[in-house]
């Protein structure tokens, strides 16, 4: 989320998208092909909004019981 918000250039935003496609939890209802095909047609601000919109927000939080799990430790 912060990487999208902090992106200052098209290249940075593209790198964030590539990371998202590989590792992030994206809402299962999103048509990723449509997003990739149409993203460049949007303004930079709208691209950021779209990438934030497709993140599965439920994956941004951890259950308290899993907070110490080594998989989630940063």
mmCIF file of the N, C-alpha and C atoms, coordinates in Angstrom:
data_MODEL
# 
_entry.id   MODEL 
# 
loop_
_atom_site.group_PDB 
_atom_site.id 
_atom_site.type_symbol 
_atom_site.label_atom_id 
_atom_site.label_alt_id 
_atom_site.label_comp_id 
_atom_site.label_asym_id 
_atom_site.label_entity_id 
_atom_site.label_seq_id 
_atom_site.pdbx_PDB_ins_code 
_atom_site.Cartn_x 
_atom_site.Cartn_y 
_atom_site.Cartn_z 
_atom_site.occupancy 
_atom_site.B_iso_or_equiv 
_atom_site.pdbx_formal_charge 
_atom_site.auth_seq_id 
_atom_site.auth_comp_id 
_atom_site.auth_asym_id 
_atom_site.auth_atom_id 
_atom_site.pdbx_PDB_model_num 
ATOM 1   N N  . UNK A 1 1  ? 0.825   -1.173  0.000   1.00 0.00 ? 1  UNK A N  1 
ATOM 2   C CA . UNK A 1 1  ? 0.000   0.000   0.000   1.00 0.00 ? 1  UNK A CA 1 
ATOM 3   C C  . UNK A 1 1  ? 0.881   1.253   0.000   1.00 0.00 ? 1  UNK A C  1 
ATOM 4   N N  . UNK A 1 2  ? 1.864   1.258   0.906   1.00 0.00 ? 2  UNK A N  1 
ATOM 5   C CA . UNK A 1 2  ? 2.745   2.422   0.999   1.00 0.00 ? 2  UNK A CA 1 
ATOM 6   C C  . UNK A 1 2  ? 3.600   2.576   -0.257  1.00 0.00 ? 2  UNK A C  1 
ATOM 7   N N  . UNK A 1 3  ? 3.993   1.469   -0.854  1.00 0.00 ? 3  UNK A N  1 
ATOM 8   C CA . UNK A 1 3  ? 4.798   1.541   -2.078  1.00 0.00 ? 3  UNK A CA 1 
ATOM 9   C C  . UNK A 1 3  ? 4.025   2.205   -3.205  1.00 0.00 ? 3  UNK A C  1 
ATOM 10  N N  . UNK A 1 4  ? 2.753   1.925   -3.279  1.00 0.00 ? 4  UNK A N  1 
ATOM 11  C CA . UNK A 1 4  ? 1.910   2.563   -4.296  1.00 0.00 ? 4  UNK A CA 1 
ATOM 12  C C  . UNK A 1 4  ? 1.803   4.049   -4.006  1.00 0.00 ? 4  UNK A C  1 
ATOM 13  N N  . UNK A 1 5  ? 1.502   4.374   -2.768  1.00 0.00 ? 5  UNK A N  1 
ATOM 14  C CA . UNK A 1 5  ? 1.335   5.774   -2.395  1.00 0.00 ? 5  UNK A CA 1 
ATOM 15  C C  . UNK A 1 5  ? 2.625   6.577   -2.563  1.00 0.00 ? 5  UNK A C  1 
ATOM 16  N N  . UNK A 1 6  ? 3.765   5.946   -2.316  1.00 0.00 ? 6  UNK A N  1 
ATOM 17  C CA . UNK A 1 6  ? 5.049   6.649   -2.390  1.00 0.00 ? 6  UNK A CA 1 
ATOM 18  C C  . UNK A 1 6  ? 5.654   6.681   -3.789  1.00 0.00 ? 6  UNK A C  1 
ATOM 19  N N  . UNK A 1 7  ? 5.100   5.949   -4.722  1.00 0.00 ? 7  UNK A N  1 
ATOM 20  C CA . UNK A 1 7  ? 5.638   5.923   -6.087  1.00 0.00 ? 7  UNK A CA 1 
ATOM 21  C C  . UNK A 1 7  ? 5.563   7.314   -6.705  1.00 0.00 ? 7  UNK A C  1 
ATOM 22  N N  . UNK A 1 8  ? 6.685   7.736   -7.266  1.00 0.00 ? 8  UNK A N  1 
ATOM 23  C CA . UNK A 1 8  ? 6.770   9.078   -7.866  1.00 0.00 ? 8  UNK A CA 1 
ATOM 24  C C  . UNK A 1 8  ? 6.846   9.035   -9.394  1.00 0.00 ? 8  UNK A C  1 
ATOM 25  N N  . UNK A 1 9  ? 7.204   7.876   -9.928  1.00 0.00 ? 9  UNK A N  1 
ATOM 26  C CA . UNK A 1 9  ? 7.354   7.764   -11.375 1.00 0.00 ? 9  UNK A CA 1 
ATOM 27  C C  . UNK A 1 9  ? 6.568   6.563   -11.893 1.00 0.00 ? 9  UNK A C  1 
ATOM 28  N N  . UNK A 1 10 ? 6.371   6.557   -13.171 1.00 0.00 ? 10 UNK A N  1 
ATOM 29  C CA . UNK A 1 10 ? 5.685   5.451   -13.849 1.00 0.00 ? 10 UNK A CA 1 
ATOM 30  C C  . UNK A 1 10 ? 6.473   4.154   -13.656 1.00 0.00 ? 10 UNK A C  1 
ATOM 31  N N  . UNK A 1 11 ? 7.792   4.247   -13.699 1.00 0.00 ? 11 UNK A N  1 
ATOM 32  C CA . UNK A 1 11 ? 8.643   3.071   -13.533 1.00 0.00 ? 11 UNK A CA 1 
ATOM 33  C C  . UNK A 1 11 ? 8.484   2.480   -12.139 1.00 0.00 ? 11 UNK A C  1 
ATOM 34  N N  . UNK A 1 12 ? 8.472   3.327   -11.113 1.00 0.00 ? 12 UNK A N  1 
ATOM 35  C CA . UNK A 1 12 ? 8.283   2.847   -9.750  1.00 0.00 ? 12 UNK A CA 1 
ATOM 36  C C  . UNK A 1 12 ? 6.928   2.157   -9.610  1.00 0.00 ? 12 UNK A C  1 
ATOM 37  N N  . UNK A 1 13 ? 5.914   2.740   -10.193 1.00 0.00 ? 13 UNK A N  1 
ATOM 38  C CA . UNK A 1 13 ? 4.583   2.157   -10.111 1.00 0.00 ? 13 UNK A CA 1 
ATOM 39  C C  . UNK A 1 13 ? 4.519   0.822   -10.853 1.00 0.00 ? 13 UNK A C  1 
ATOM 40  N N  . UNK A 1 14 ? 5.185   0.744   -11.984 1.00 0.00 ? 14 UNK A N  1 
ATOM 41  C CA . UNK A 1 14 ? 5.256   -0.514  -12.732 1.00 0.00 ? 14 UNK A CA 1 
ATOM 42  C C  . UNK A 1 14 ? 5.950   -1.593  -11.902 1.00 0.00 ? 14 UNK A C  1 
ATOM 43  N N  . UNK A 1 15 ? 7.016   -1.213  -11.205 1.00 0.00 ? 15 UNK A N  1 
ATOM 44  C CA . UNK A 1 15 ? 7.728   -2.173  -10.350 1.00 0.00 ? 15 UNK A CA 1 
ATOM 45  C C  . UNK A 1 15 ? 6.838   -2.667  -9.215  1.00 0.00 ? 15 UNK A C  1 
ATOM 46  N N  . UNK A 1 16 ? 6.042   -1.781  -8.665  1.00 0.00 ? 16 UNK A N  1 
ATOM 47  C CA . UNK A 1 16 ? 5.100   -2.166  -7.612  1.00 0.00 ? 16 UNK A CA 1 
ATOM 48  C C  . UNK A 1 16 ? 4.076   -3.153  -8.175  1.00 0.00 ? 16 UNK A C  1 
ATOM 49  N N  . UNK A 1 17 ? 3.566   -2.880  -9.355  1.00 0.00 ? 17 UNK A N  1 
ATOM 50  C CA . UNK A 1 17 ? 2.605   -3.795  -9.983  1.00 0.00 ? 17 UNK A CA 1 
ATOM 51  C C  . UNK A 1 17 ? 3.231   -5.173  -10.190 1.00 0.00 ? 17 UNK A C  1 
ATOM 52  N N  . UNK A 1 18 ? 4.458   -5.220  -10.666 1.00 0.00 ? 18 UNK A N  1 
ATOM 53  C CA . UNK A 1 18 ? 5.131   -6.511  -10.873 1.00 0.00 ? 18 UNK A CA 1 
ATOM 54  C C  . UNK A 1 18 ? 5.261   -7.269  -9.552  1.00 0.00 ? 18 UNK A C  1 
ATOM 55  N N  . UNK A 1 19 ? 5.618   -6.555  -8.495  1.00 0.00 ? 19 UNK A N  1 
ATOM 56  C CA . UNK A 1 19 ? 5.699   -7.184  -7.176  1.00 0.00 ? 19 UNK A CA 1 
ATOM 57  C C  . UNK A 1 19 ? 4.335   -7.716  -6.757  1.00 0.00 ? 19 UNK A C  1 
ATOM 58  N N  . UNK A 1 20 ? 3.302   -6.902  -6.966  1.00 0.00 ? 20 UNK A N  1 
ATOM 59  C CA . UNK A 1 20 ? 1.952   -7.314  -6.595  1.00 0.00 ? 20 UNK A CA 1 
ATOM 60  C C  . UNK A 1 20 ? 1.539   -8.579  -7.328  1.00 0.00 ? 20 UNK A C  1 
ATOM 61  N N  . UNK A 1 21 ? 1.858   -8.660  -8.590  1.00 0.00 ? 21 UNK A N  1 
ATOM 62  C CA . UNK A 1 21 ? 1.464   -9.828  -9.384  1.00 0.00 ? 21 UNK A CA 1 
ATOM 63  C C  . UNK A 1 21 ? 2.167   -11.093 -8.903  1.00 0.00 ? 21 UNK A C  1 
ATOM 64  N N  . UNK A 1 22 ? 3.376   -10.929 -8.359  1.00 0.00 ? 22 UNK A N  1 
ATOM 65  C CA . UNK A 1 22 ? 4.139   -12.083 -7.898  1.00 0.00 ? 22 UNK A CA 1 
ATOM 66  C C  . UNK A 1 22 ? 3.835   -12.475 -6.460  1.00 0.00 ? 22 UNK A C  1 
ATOM 67  N N  . UNK A 1 23 ? 3.654   -11.476 -5.574  1.00 0.00 ? 23 UNK A N  1 
ATOM 68  C CA . UNK A 1 23 ? 3.631   -11.788 -4.149  1.00 0.00 ? 23 UNK A CA 1 
ATOM 69  C C  . UNK A 1 23 ? 2.441   -11.255 -3.367  1.00 0.00 ? 23 UNK A C  1 
ATOM 70  N N  . UNK A 1 24 ? 1.762   -10.260 -3.855  1.00 0.00 ? 24 UNK A N  1 
ATOM 71  C CA . UNK A 1 24 ? 0.699   -9.632  -3.059  1.00 0.00 ? 24 UNK A CA 1 
ATOM 72  C C  . UNK A 1 24 ? -0.613  -10.401 -3.183  1.00 0.00 ? 24 UNK A C  1 
ATOM 73  N N  . UNK A 1 25 ? -1.442  -10.201 -2.206  1.00 0.00 ? 25 UNK A N  1 
ATOM 74  C CA . UNK A 1 25 ? -2.783  -10.778 -2.220  1.00 0.00 ? 25 UNK A CA 1 
ATOM 75  C C  . UNK A 1 25 ? -3.702  -9.797  -2.948  1.00 0.00 ? 25 UNK A C  1 
ATOM 76  N N  . UNK A 1 26 ? -4.162  -10.209 -4.108  1.00 0.00 ? 26 UNK A N  1 
ATOM 77  C CA . UNK A 1 26 ? -5.034  -9.370  -4.925  1.00 0.00 ? 26 UNK A CA 1 
ATOM 78  C C  . UNK A 1 26 ? -6.449  -9.917  -4.829  1.00 0.00 ? 26 UNK A C  1 
ATOM 79  N N  . UNK A 1 27 ? -7.396  -9.015  -4.781  1.00 0.00 ? 27 UNK A N  1 
ATOM 80  C CA . UNK A 1 27 ? -8.805  -9.406  -4.705  1.00 0.00 ? 27 UNK A CA 1 
ATOM 81  C C  . UNK A 1 27 ? -9.110  -10.403 -5.828  1.00 0.00 ? 27 UNK A C  1 
ATOM 82  N N  . UNK A 1 28 ? -9.686  -11.532 -5.465  1.00 0.00 ? 28 UNK A N  1 
ATOM 83  C CA . UNK A 1 28 ? -9.933  -12.602 -6.438  1.00 0.00 ? 28 UNK A CA 1 
ATOM 84  C C  . UNK A 1 28 ? -10.928 -12.205 -7.523  1.00 0.00 ? 28 UNK A C  1 
ATOM 85  N N  . UNK A 1 29 ? -11.683 -11.150 -7.308  1.00 0.00 ? 29 UNK A N  1 
ATOM 86  C CA . UNK A 1 29 ? -12.686 -10.728 -8.300  1.00 0.00 ? 29 UNK A CA 1 
ATOM 87  C C  . UNK A 1 29 ? -12.093 -9.857  -9.407  1.00 0.00 ? 29 UNK A C  1 
ATOM 88  N N  . UNK A 1 30 ? -10.833 -9.517  -9.284  1.00 0.00 ? 30 UNK A N  1 
ATOM 89  C CA . UNK A 1 30 ? -10.194 -8.608  -10.232 1.00 0.00 ? 30 UNK A CA 1 
ATOM 90  C C  . UNK A 1 30 ? -9.764  -9.365  -11.485 1.00 0.00 ? 30 UNK A C  1 
ATOM 91  N N  . UNK A 1 31 ? -10.052 -8.774  -12.626 1.00 0.00 ? 31 UNK A N  1 
ATOM 92  C CA . UNK A 1 31 ? -9.591  -9.305  -13.910 1.00 0.00 ? 31 UNK A CA 1 
ATOM 93  C C  . UNK A 1 31 ? -8.203  -8.705  -14.165 1.00 0.00 ? 31 UNK A C  1 
ATOM 94  N N  . UNK A 1 32 ? -7.164  -9.451  -13.809 1.00 0.00 ? 32 UNK A N  1 
ATOM 95  C CA . UNK A 1 32 ? -5.798  -8.930  -13.894 1.00 0.00 ? 32 UNK A CA 1 
ATOM 96  C C  . UNK A 1 32 ? -5.381  -8.606  -15.325 1.00 0.00 ? 32 UNK A C  1 
ATOM 97  N N  . UNK A 1 33 ? -5.871  -9.377  -16.279 1.00 0.00 ? 33 UNK A N  1 
ATOM 98  C CA . UNK A 1 33 ? -5.539  -9.092  -17.685 1.00 0.00 ? 33 UNK A CA 1 
ATOM 99  C C  . UNK A 1 33 ? -6.081  -7.726  -18.079 1.00 0.00 ? 33 UNK A C  1 
ATOM 100 N N  . UNK A 1 34 ? -7.291  -7.428  -17.685 1.00 0.00 ? 34 UNK A N  1 
ATOM 101 C CA . UNK A 1 34 ? -7.893  -6.127  -17.998 1.00 0.00 ? 34 UNK A CA 1 
ATOM 102 C C  . UNK A 1 34 ? -7.130  -4.996  -17.313 1.00 0.00 ? 34 UNK A C  1 
ATOM 103 N N  . UNK A 1 35 ? -6.715  -5.228  -16.072 1.00 0.00 ? 35 UNK A N  1 
ATOM 104 C CA . UNK A 1 35 ? -5.947  -4.209  -15.357 1.00 0.00 ? 35 UNK A CA 1 
ATOM 105 C C  . UNK A 1 35 ? -4.643  -3.926  -16.095 1.00 0.00 ? 35 UNK A C  1 
ATOM 106 N N  . UNK A 1 36 ? -3.906  -4.993  -16.435 1.00 0.00 ? 36 UNK A N  1 
ATOM 107 C CA . UNK A 1 36 ? -2.618  -4.801  -17.121 1.00 0.00 ? 36 UNK A CA 1 
ATOM 108 C C  . UNK A 1 36 ? -2.806  -4.157  -18.494 1.00 0.00 ? 36 UNK A C  1 
ATOM 109 N N  . UNK A 1 37 ? -3.842  -4.551  -19.213 1.00 0.00 ? 37 UNK A N  1 
ATOM 110 C CA . UNK A 1 37 ? -4.069  -4.024  -20.556 1.00 0.00 ? 37 UNK A CA 1 
ATOM 111 C C  . UNK A 1 37 ? -4.488  -2.556  -20.557 1.00 0.00 ? 37 UNK A C  1 
ATOM 112 N N  . UNK A 1 38 ? -5.189  -2.118  -19.519 1.00 0.00 ? 38 UNK A N  1 
ATOM 113 C CA . UNK A 1 38 ? -5.763  -0.772  -19.520 1.00 0.00 ? 38 UNK A CA 1 
ATOM 114 C C  . UNK A 1 38 ? -5.092  0.203   -18.565 1.00 0.00 ? 38 UNK A C  1 
ATOM 115 N N  . UNK A 1 39 ? -4.166  -0.258  -17.775 1.00 0.00 ? 39 UNK A N  1 
ATOM 116 C CA . UNK A 1 39 ? -3.553  0.601   -16.759 1.00 0.00 ? 39 UNK A CA 1 
ATOM 117 C C  . UNK A 1 39 ? -2.890  1.834   -17.359 1.00 0.00 ? 39 UNK A C  1 
ATOM 118 N N  . UNK A 1 40 ? -2.187  1.668   -18.456 1.00 0.00 ? 40 UNK A N  1 
ATOM 119 C CA . UNK A 1 40 ? -1.453  2.792   -19.060 1.00 0.00 ? 40 UNK A CA 1 
ATOM 120 C C  . UNK A 1 40 ? -2.364  3.849   -19.672 1.00 0.00 ? 40 UNK A C  1 
ATOM 121 N N  . UNK A 1 41 ? -3.616  3.529   -19.851 1.00 0.00 ? 41 UNK A N  1 
ATOM 122 C CA . UNK A 1 41 ? -4.560  4.494   -20.410 1.00 0.00 ? 41 UNK A CA 1 
ATOM 123 C C  . UNK A 1 41 ? -5.049  5.491   -19.351 1.00 0.00 ? 41 UNK A C  1 
ATOM 124 N N  . UNK A 1 42 ? -4.795  5.180   -18.083 1.00 0.00 ? 42 UNK A N  1 
ATOM 125 C CA . UNK A 1 42 ? -5.240  6.034   -16.988 1.00 0.00 ? 42 UNK A CA 1 
ATOM 126 C C  . UNK A 1 42 ? -4.164  7.058   -16.631 1.00 0.00 ? 42 UNK A C  1 
ATOM 127 N N  . UNK A 1 43 ? -4.591  8.116   -15.969 1.00 0.00 ? 43 UNK A N  1 
ATOM 128 C CA . UNK A 1 43 ? -3.623  9.085   -15.464 1.00 0.00 ? 43 UNK A CA 1 
ATOM 129 C C  . UNK A 1 43 ? -2.822  8.422   -14.346 1.00 0.00 ? 43 UNK A C  1 
ATOM 130 N N  . UNK A 1 44 ? -1.676  8.991   -14.014 1.00 0.00 ? 44 UNK A N  1 
ATOM 131 C CA . UNK A 1 44 ? -0.813  8.425   -12.976 1.00 0.00 ? 44 UNK A CA 1 
ATOM 132 C C  . UNK A 1 44 ? -1.576  8.310   -11.656 1.00 0.00 ? 44 UNK A C  1 
ATOM 133 N N  . UNK A 1 45 ? -2.315  9.321   -11.315 1.00 0.00 ? 45 UNK A N  1 
ATOM 134 C CA . UNK A 1 45 ? -3.105  9.319   -10.079 1.00 0.00 ? 45 UNK A CA 1 
ATOM 135 C C  . UNK A 1 45 ? -4.158  8.217   -10.096 1.00 0.00 ? 45 UNK A C  1 
ATOM 136 N N  . UNK A 1 46 ? -4.829  8.051   -11.227 1.00 0.00 ? 46 UNK A N  1 
ATOM 137 C CA . UNK A 1 46 ? -5.846  7.006   -11.344 1.00 0.00 ? 46 UNK A CA 1 
ATOM 138 C C  . UNK A 1 46 ? -5.227  5.609   -11.337 1.00 0.00 ? 46 UNK A C  1 
ATOM 139 N N  . UNK A 1 47 ? -4.019  5.484   -11.864 1.00 0.00 ? 47 UNK A N  1 
ATOM 140 C CA . UNK A 1 47 ? -3.319  4.199   -11.811 1.00 0.00 ? 47 UNK A CA 1 
ATOM 141 C C  . UNK A 1 47 ? -3.060  3.803   -10.360 1.00 0.00 ? 47 UNK A C  1 
ATOM 142 N N  . UNK A 1 48 ? -2.613  4.765   -9.560  1.00 0.00 ? 48 UNK A N  1 
ATOM 143 C CA . UNK A 1 48 ? -2.360  4.496   -8.151  1.00 0.00 ? 48 UNK A CA 1 
ATOM 144 C C  . UNK A 1 48 ? -3.653  4.077   -7.445  1.00 0.00 ? 48 UNK A C  1 
ATOM 145 N N  . UNK A 1 49 ? -4.724  4.788   -7.727  1.00 0.00 ? 49 UNK A N  1 
ATOM 146 C CA . UNK A 1 49 ? -6.011  4.471   -7.113  1.00 0.00 ? 49 UNK A CA 1 
ATOM 147 C C  . UNK A 1 49 ? -6.460  3.059   -7.484  1.00 0.00 ? 49 UNK A C  1 
ATOM 148 N N  . UNK A 1 50 ? -6.273  2.697   -8.738  1.00 0.00 ? 50 UNK A N  1 
ATOM 149 C CA . UNK A 1 50 ? -6.674  1.369   -9.191  1.00 0.00 ? 50 UNK A CA 1 
ATOM 150 C C  . UNK A 1 50 ? -5.858  0.279   -8.501  1.00 0.00 ? 50 UNK A C  1 
ATOM 151 N N  . UNK A 1 51 ? -4.547  0.472   -8.395  1.00 0.00 ? 51 UNK A N  1 
ATOM 152 C CA . UNK A 1 51 ? -3.713  -0.540  -7.745  1.00 0.00 ? 51 UNK A CA 1 
ATOM 153 C C  . UNK A 1 51 ? -4.090  -0.696  -6.273  1.00 0.00 ? 51 UNK A C  1 
ATOM 154 N N  . UNK A 1 52 ? -4.411  0.393   -5.623  1.00 0.00 ? 52 UNK A N  1 
ATOM 155 C CA . UNK A 1 52 ? -4.853  0.308   -4.231  1.00 0.00 ? 52 UNK A CA 1 
ATOM 156 C C  . UNK A 1 52 ? -6.190  -0.424  -4.150  1.00 0.00 ? 52 UNK A C  1 
ATOM 157 N N  . UNK A 1 53 ? -7.036  -0.165  -5.106  1.00 0.00 ? 53 UNK A N  1 
ATOM 158 C CA . UNK A 1 53 ? -8.373  -0.781  -5.108  1.00 0.00 ? 53 UNK A CA 1 
ATOM 159 C C  . UNK A 1 53 ? -8.314  -2.301  -5.272  1.00 0.00 ? 53 UNK A C  1 
ATOM 160 N N  . UNK A 1 54 ? -7.350  -2.814  -6.030  1.00 0.00 ? 54 UNK A N  1 
ATOM 161 C CA . UNK A 1 54 ? -7.323  -4.253  -6.303  1.00 0.00 ? 54 UNK A CA 1 
ATOM 162 C C  . UNK A 1 54 ? -6.666  -5.071  -5.200  1.00 0.00 ? 54 UNK A C  1 
ATOM 163 N N  . UNK A 1 55 ? -6.029  -4.416  -4.231  1.00 0.00 ? 55 UNK A N  1 
ATOM 164 C CA . UNK A 1 55 ? -5.430  -5.150  -3.117  1.00 0.00 ? 55 UNK A CA 1 
ATOM 165 C C  . UNK A 1 55 ? -6.543  -5.760  -2.266  1.00 0.00 ? 55 UNK A C  1 
ATOM 166 N N  . UNK A 1 56 ? -6.342  -7.008  -1.882  1.00 0.00 ? 56 UNK A N  1 
ATOM 167 C CA . UNK A 1 56 ? -7.289  -7.659  -0.967  1.00 0.00 ? 56 UNK A CA 1 
ATOM 168 C C  . UNK A 1 56 ? -7.026  -7.097  0.421   1.00 0.00 ? 56 UNK A C  1 
ATOM 169 N N  . UNK A 1 57 ? -7.854  -6.167  0.853   1.00 0.00 ? 57 UNK A N  1 
ATOM 170 C CA . UNK A 1 57 ? -7.646  -5.450  2.117   1.00 0.00 ? 57 UNK A CA 1 
ATOM 171 C C  . UNK A 1 57 ? -7.669  -6.375  3.328   1.00 0.00 ? 57 UNK A C  1 
ATOM 172 N N  . UNK A 1 58 ? -8.332  -7.503  3.228   1.00 0.00 ? 58 UNK A N  1 
ATOM 173 C CA . UNK A 1 58 ? -8.358  -8.446  4.345   1.00 0.00 ? 58 UNK A CA 1 
ATOM 174 C C  . UNK A 1 58 ? -6.981  -9.029  4.636   1.00 0.00 ? 58 UNK A C  1 
ATOM 175 N N  . UNK A 1 59 ? -6.096  -8.997  3.665   1.00 0.00 ? 59 UNK A N  1 
ATOM 176 C CA . UNK A 1 59 ? -4.756  -9.549  3.847   1.00 0.00 ? 59 UNK A CA 1 
ATOM 177 C C  . UNK A 1 59 ? -3.781  -8.540  4.450   1.00 0.00 ? 59 UNK A C  1 
ATOM 178 N N  . UNK A 1 60 ? -4.235  -7.335  4.716   1.00 0.00 ? 60 UNK A N  1 
ATOM 179 C CA . UNK A 1 60 ? -3.364  -6.313  5.295   1.00 0.00 ? 60 UNK A CA 1 
ATOM 180 C C  . UNK A 1 60 ? -3.244  -6.458  6.809   1.00 0.00 ? 60 UNK A C  1 
ATOM 181 N N  . UNK A 1 61 ? -4.059  -7.301  7.393   1.00 0.00 ? 61 UNK A N  1 
ATOM 182 C CA . UNK A 1 61 ? -4.095  -7.460  8.836   1.00 0.00 ? 61 UNK A CA 1 
ATOM 183 C C  . UNK A 1 61 ? -3.813  -8.914  9.193   1.00 0.00 ? 61 UNK A C  1 
ATOM 184 N N  . UNK A 1 62 ? -3.234  -9.106  10.365  1.00 0.00 ? 62 UNK A N  1 
ATOM 185 C CA . UNK A 1 62 ? -2.934  -10.445 10.840  1.00 0.00 ? 62 UNK A CA 1 
ATOM 186 C C  . UNK A 1 62 ? -3.764  -10.733 12.079  1.00 0.00 ? 62 UNK A C  1 
ATOM 187 N N  . UNK A 1 63 ? -4.170  -11.962 12.219  1.00 0.00 ? 63 UNK A N  1 
ATOM 188 C CA . UNK A 1 63 ? -4.846  -12.367 13.443  1.00 0.00 ? 63 UNK A CA 1 
ATOM 189 C C  . UNK A 1 63 ? -3.861  -12.243 14.600  1.00 0.00 ? 63 UNK A C  1 
ATOM 190 N N  . UNK A 1 64 ? -4.378  -11.852 15.744  1.00 0.00 ? 64 UNK A N  1 
ATOM 191 C CA . UNK A 1 64 ? -3.522  -11.692 16.917  1.00 0.00 ? 64 UNK A CA 1 
ATOM 192 C C  . UNK A 1 64 ? -2.768  -12.980 17.221  1.00 0.00 ? 64 UNK A C  1 
ATOM 193 N N  . UNK A 1 65 ? -3.410  -14.101 17.025  1.00 0.00 ? 65 UNK A N  1 
ATOM 194 C CA . UNK A 1 65 ? -2.787  -15.396 17.323  1.00 0.00 ? 65 UNK A CA 1 
ATOM 195 C C  . UNK A 1 65 ? -1.613  -15.700 16.390  1.00 0.00 ? 65 UNK A C  1 
ATOM 196 N N  . UNK A 1 66 ? -1.531  -15.010 15.254  1.00 0.00 ? 66 UNK A N  1 
ATOM 197 C CA . UNK A 1 66 ? -0.463  -15.256 14.278  1.00 0.00 ? 66 UNK A CA 1 
ATOM 198 C C  . UNK A 1 66 ? 0.586   -14.155 14.262  1.00 0.00 ? 66 UNK A C  1 
ATOM 199 N N  . UNK A 1 67 ? 0.445   -13.172 15.109  1.00 0.00 ? 67 UNK A N  1 
ATOM 200 C CA . UNK A 1 67 ? 1.300   -12.009 15.057  1.00 0.00 ? 67 UNK A CA 1 
ATOM 201 C C  . UNK A 1 67 ? 2.776   -12.344 15.293  1.00 0.00 ? 67 UNK A C  1 
ATOM 202 N N  . UNK A 1 68 ? 3.061   -13.373 16.075  1.00 0.00 ? 68 UNK A N  1 
ATOM 203 C CA . UNK A 1 68 ? 4.452   -13.762 16.352  1.00 0.00 ? 68 UNK A CA 1 
ATOM 204 C C  . UNK A 1 68 ? 4.972   -14.836 15.404  1.00 0.00 ? 68 UNK A C  1 
ATOM 205 N N  . UNK A 1 69 ? 4.157   -15.248 14.470  1.00 0.00 ? 69 UNK A N  1 
ATOM 206 C CA . UNK A 1 69 ? 4.557   -16.254 13.495  1.00 0.00 ? 69 UNK A CA 1 
ATOM 207 C C  . UNK A 1 69 ? 5.743   -15.708 12.695  1.00 0.00 ? 69 UNK A C  1 
ATOM 208 N N  . UNK A 1 70 ? 6.799   -16.512 12.560  1.00 0.00 ? 70 UNK A N  1 
ATOM 209 C CA . UNK A 1 70 ? 8.007   -16.031 11.872  1.00 0.00 ? 70 UNK A CA 1 
ATOM 210 C C  . UNK A 1 70 ? 7.751   -15.665 10.405  1.00 0.00 ? 70 UNK A C  1 
ATOM 211 N N  . UNK A 1 71 ? 6.686   -16.171 9.834   1.00 0.00 ? 71 UNK A N  1 
ATOM 212 C CA . UNK A 1 71 ? 6.338   -15.813 8.462   1.00 0.00 ? 71 UNK A CA 1 
ATOM 213 C C  . UNK A 1 71 ? 5.957   -14.342 8.339   1.00 0.00 ? 71 UNK A C  1 
ATOM 214 N N  . UNK A 1 72 ? 5.442   -13.736 9.426   1.00 0.00 ? 72 UNK A N  1 
ATOM 215 C CA . UNK A 1 72 ? 4.959   -12.363 9.389   1.00 0.00 ? 72 UNK A CA 1 
ATOM 216 C C  . UNK A 1 72 ? 5.917   -11.359 10.021  1.00 0.00 ? 72 UNK A C  1 
ATOM 217 N N  . UNK A 1 73 ? 6.981   -11.831 10.606  1.00 0.00 ? 73 UNK A N  1 
ATOM 218 C CA . UNK A 1 73 ? 7.927   -10.932 11.265  1.00 0.00 ? 73 UNK A CA 1 
ATOM 219 C C  . UNK A 1 73 ? 8.712   -10.178 10.213  1.00 0.00 ? 73 UNK A C  1 
ATOM 220 N N  . UNK A 1 74 ? 8.816   -8.880  10.423  1.00 0.00 ? 74 UNK A N  1 
ATOM 221 C CA . UNK A 1 74 ? 9.541   -8.036  9.463   1.00 0.00 ? 74 UNK A CA 1 
ATOM 222 C C  . UNK A 1 74 ? 10.896  -7.687  10.013  1.00 0.00 ? 74 UNK A C  1 
# 
